[in-house]
């Protein structure tokens, strides 16, 4: 039984694999002040509620973009689950050439997504990950990581609109019925949702044009992937657990 952990800015996503099958998954809030004991106890409780015995774990692997939280989560795994997790980072064997100017600058989650996406598509691919930030990553036809783009996530964009204006309310992130809002809430939702669809498709189109090779497949992952993908003209597939799949694959390559 393998535990995979994706430590993000907003959420920590955990999954349990039995061989290649994802049997359980959870999403908990990322909390910078959390201790190793707190994270460890939360994980123990999640296992117990799912009827799992932590003693059956044979390994663990994690990727993180939040260094202050990373040590606490890994410490909790070691102390309470009794396994020493592998950590995706510089020097980790991914099997993927990285064409970034400084490969150490690439977020671990972006490389994990790229590995999983190329394994699935076996072709040049753009991965769009809708997280706290939205990342766009291009994988070349030979499976090399080419680079990408980072944009503010839809959630934090909506929060910024509320926090930096005097009269605009906080609104729910949903697909509005019309692009022409008939009230303030509808106008905000139209601007954010349809504007974001335009941002996504616009960046993908420009990346494909600049890449210089075709065809390029497009897949999405992350919390808001399905919401945006329904209206995107270019996103072909959505895999909510792409990062967890990539972590499992990298564990097999490095254990």
Secondary structure as GFF3:
##gff-version 3
##sequence-region A 1 255
A	DSSP	beta_strand	2	7	.	.	.	ID=ss1
A	DSSP	beta_strand	11	18	.	.	.	ID=ss2
A	DSSP	beta_strand	21	29	.	.	.	ID=ss3
A	DSSP	alpha_helix	36	49	.	.	.	ID=ss4
A	DSSP	three_ten_helix	54	56	.	.	.	ID=ss5
A	DSSP	beta_strand	59	64	.	.	.	ID=ss6
A	DSSP	alpha_helix	67	76	.	.	.	ID=ss7
A	DSSP	pi_helix	77	81	.	.	.	ID=ss8
A	DSSP	beta_strand	86	87	.	.	.	ID=ss9
A	DSSP	three_ten_helix	103	105	.	.	.	ID=ss10
A	DSSP	alpha_helix	108	121	.	.	.	ID=ss11
A	DSSP	beta_strand	125	130	.	.	.	ID=ss12
A	DSSP	beta_strand	133	139	.	.	.	ID=ss13
A	DSSP	beta_strand	145	152	.	.	.	ID=ss14
A	DSSP	alpha_helix	154	163	.	.	.	ID=ss15
A	DSSP	alpha_helix	184	211	.	.	.	ID=ss16
A	DSSP	beta_strand	217	222	.	.	.	ID=ss17
A	DSSP	alpha_helix	225	229	.	.	.	ID=ss18
A	DSSP	beta_strand	237	238	.	.	.	ID=ss19
A	DSSP	alpha_helix	242	254	.	.	.	ID=ss20
###
